[in-house]
Amino acid sequence: MLGPDLALASEKLAAGIAPPGPKPWREGEPLDVALVCGPAGEGSGGHTTIFRMLAGLERRGHRCTVYIYDRHGWEIEQHRRSIRQWWPWLEADVKDLAGGIADHHVLFASSWETAYPVLASPAQGRRCYFVQDFEPRFYPAGSLALLAEETYRFGFHGVTAGRWLAEVLRRDYGMSADHFDFGCDLDRYAIRPEAAHTDICYFCRPSTPRRAHELAVPALQMFHACHPEVTIHTYGEPAELPFPTVDHGLTTPAELGELYNRCAAGLVLSASNDSLVPYEMLAAGCVPVMNDAEHNRVVLQDDHVAYARPTPAALADALGEIVAAA
């Protein structure tokens, strides 16, 4: 699907053709907001943040539409069922991007792949870009990294997850951008009075390189060698690990809240922008152990986070210190 959109977007950029402006709006009228995103997988943190934003707009009386940029050839009803099951509080219409984009007051891209059809579309709509990570880092140096980076020069207004991304986009690409701080559902994540906080947990995402699974495994192996009595819990994706664990698989927010209340520390790594995970851990009394990096510290400035050098030994030591002090 990207082929024609890429060609049309490139032609518009080369010719200096700006996308259409927003459809007419009258004072006091609800906004008609649309967002283009990829398929929403079960429990996706990125989609959770997107849909929270849209639900917040809906609570304020605005109308929202989600266009699915489908890469799998699934029927749109399958995408609708997934969204209604995992995010039942979202009321937005869910449509197939292949059917075209209608006119809106505001039209958001939400990833680099979706930025091309948003630019290429003849639909009216103030172009904005919901940026949750620095996507050129997702790829080795090459075509995909270059195509992702180029979207930051499309002239869209950025709305970013955390301050670090907004600073990068303004500084390096001259892109107008505002940011929002990460949030946490305190009804789901809170310290239980009976919480023991004796174990540790690991957010396991081997399919996502920026979550640094290859660094986490030797760190946990070193920790286990020094603390074999401490139970290690994993959740997220399955993985073969060289030490004993309790694997919880794909968990609901309620199950995660209970798990964090059993753990003194949680290992959560990111080679790019932060995720929701350390905020949820903190709210439930579980200390996040994170790789020390500017993109993490700028976004999450909290004295209760244990930042460590991104080496197995340093991360294992940080986990051990927290367990010893629990």
WOKA-V430160 format. One line per field, one symbol per residue. phi: phi as a letter, one per 30 degrees, with the letter a starting at -180 (. if undefined). psi: psi as a letter, one per 40 degrees, with the letter a starting at -180 (. if undefined). A space follows every 50 residues. Layout:
# WOKA-V430160
phi: ???
psi: ???
This chain:
# WOKA-V430160
phi: .deddddddddddddidddedddebceidddccbbcbdecdeiedddede dddddddddcjdcbbcccddcciddddddddddddcbdddcedcbddddj cddbdbbcdbadddddddddddddlddbbdccacdeddbdeleddddddd ddcdidcdbcdjdedddddddcbicdabbbddcbdddccaddecdchccb bbdcbddceddhedddddddddddddbddcdccbajcdadbdadbcccid cdedddeddddccdbbdbcacbddbdeddddedcicddcbddaedddddb cbdcdcdbedbedddddddddddddd
psi: ddcdddddddddddefhiiiaiiihiheiiihhihhiihhihehdddddd dddddddddeeihihhhhgheefiidddddddddddgeeheiihihddei hiiidhhhieiddeddddddieiihhhihhheigddeeiihadddddddd deeeeihihihidddddddddeefhhiiiiiiihgeddhihhdehdgdai ihhhgdegdeefddddddddddddddgeehhhhiibiiihifihihheah iiddddddddeehdihhhiheaiiiddddddddeehhhhihhiddddddg gheehhhiigiddddddddddddde.
